[in-house]
Amino acid sequence: MGFTNGKALRPTAKVLPEHARNHNRSLVIQTLYRQGELSRADIARETGLTRVTISDLIAELIIDGLVVETGQREGSRPGKPATMLELNSEAFQIVGVDLSDYSIFRGAVMDLHGAIRHRHEIPLTDSSGADATAKVIALVDALLAQVTRPVLGVGIGSPGVVDLAGVVLSAPNLGWNDLPLQSMLAERFELPIVVANDANVAALAEHSFGGAASDMMLVKVGHGVGAGLLLGGIPLFGSTFAAGEIGHVVVGTDGGMECACGKTGCLETWLATPRLDAALAVTSDDNARNTVLAEAGQRLGIALAPVVGALNLSEIVLSGPTSLLEGALKDATVETLRTRTMAKFHGDLTVRMTALGEDIVMRGAAVMVLSAQLGVS
């Protein structure tokens, strides 16, 4: 289970015969997942697969409960009306868990399209280490008690550096080091489990449910600051699984506050939610507050400009408290990016807030399960 470096999220073409069946099955599911109601002939045209192959795969998917026939196509086409098909979004349910907030762990039971059917939260109350792990188990237990369909899997977005086997290599805010969270939960619950970095998970949600571009970076602001990257629709993890760990990049040469990591002037000291809240709490003057937010946005722009220049990204999505990120902070980020990159190549860069709100990591966790279990997103 889990992701592999260089693996595209969405299948788009046929492959060699020895790998064909599972790939083509995913291709058919992906086509119905993204396009909705189609006939067998429609699917054959969209995928390039033969009608015989499509009939065989659809018969299998109907038996599995993943695809249902919805009736005959309406209209005046000549010949026998085609039987329409659609993905059965209620065939399975997915449990998504978000561990990124500094005050609560949250989770949800979702259908195959990421629609939330049930929510549950557990206060974190400064728990760390084994106590935090116990709260993850309690949250998954509570969510599984609410499912009404077979469970396709459990997806979890965790802060920190997480490898492709779901081991949390380092999550200082939770006191986790080399925690095999994925295998631990898989053994306990006997279900498919996928664990990944919360910002990477949020990027998957934005790609699948937020209409994001295939070359994009999602910056997640919460207890810390992290980023998820997609290049050509492929998640980027890095050689040590720390791609996007921008929170501890020092921004500027003018010092700043001391960071929990021991350095001075890390992006996290300017931008993390607790730091911003503390800086804003000392004044009620709007101009002073906007100055604090604008400086945080400028530091974010300084950190992002080399990334935008190196990767030629088309879109940056911000995820976090709208009251902090929207307005002066985002405006300063855009202005800093414009002054630090070449307008000819990066002038069309979009910087926007996510539309998925606080559900973004939970819904991204559902995408992880869909990709790992069905090969779709």
Secondary structure as GFF3:
##gff-version 3
##sequence-region A 1 377
A	DSSP	alpha_helix	17	35	.	.	.	ID=ss1
A	DSSP	beta_strand	38	39	.	.	.	ID=ss2
A	DSSP	alpha_helix	40	47	.	.	.	ID=ss3
A	DSSP	alpha_helix	51	63	.	.	.	ID=ss4
A	DSSP	beta_strand	67	72	.	.	.	ID=ss5
A	DSSP	beta_strand	83	87	.	.	.	ID=ss6
A	DSSP	beta_strand	93	98	.	.	.	ID=ss7
A	DSSP	beta_strand	104	110	.	.	.	ID=ss8
A	DSSP	beta_strand	116	123	.	.	.	ID=ss9
A	DSSP	alpha_helix	130	144	.	.	.	ID=ss10
A	DSSP	beta_strand	151	158	.	.	.	ID=ss11
A	DSSP	beta_strand	161	162	.	.	.	ID=ss12
A	DSSP	beta_strand	168	171	.	.	.	ID=ss13
A	DSSP	three_ten_helix	172	174	.	.	.	ID=ss14
A	DSSP	beta_strand	176	179	.	.	.	ID=ss15
A	DSSP	alpha_helix	181	189	.	.	.	ID=ss16
A	DSSP	beta_strand	193	197	.	.	.	ID=ss17
A	DSSP	alpha_helix	198	209	.	.	.	ID=ss18
A	DSSP	beta_strand	216	221	.	.	.	ID=ss19
A	DSSP	beta_strand	225	231	.	.	.	ID=ss20
A	DSSP	beta_strand	234	236	.	.	.	ID=ss21
A	DSSP	alpha_helix	267	271	.	.	.	ID=ss22
A	DSSP	alpha_helix	273	281	.	.	.	ID=ss23
A	DSSP	alpha_helix	286	311	.	.	.	ID=ss24
A	DSSP	beta_strand	315	319	.	.	.	ID=ss25
A	DSSP	alpha_helix	322	325	.	.	.	ID=ss26
A	DSSP	alpha_helix	328	340	.	.	.	ID=ss27
A	DSSP	alpha_helix	343	346	.	.	.	ID=ss28
A	DSSP	beta_strand	350	353	.	.	.	ID=ss29
A	DSSP	three_ten_helix	357	359	.	.	.	ID=ss30
A	DSSP	alpha_helix	360	374	.	.	.	ID=ss31
###
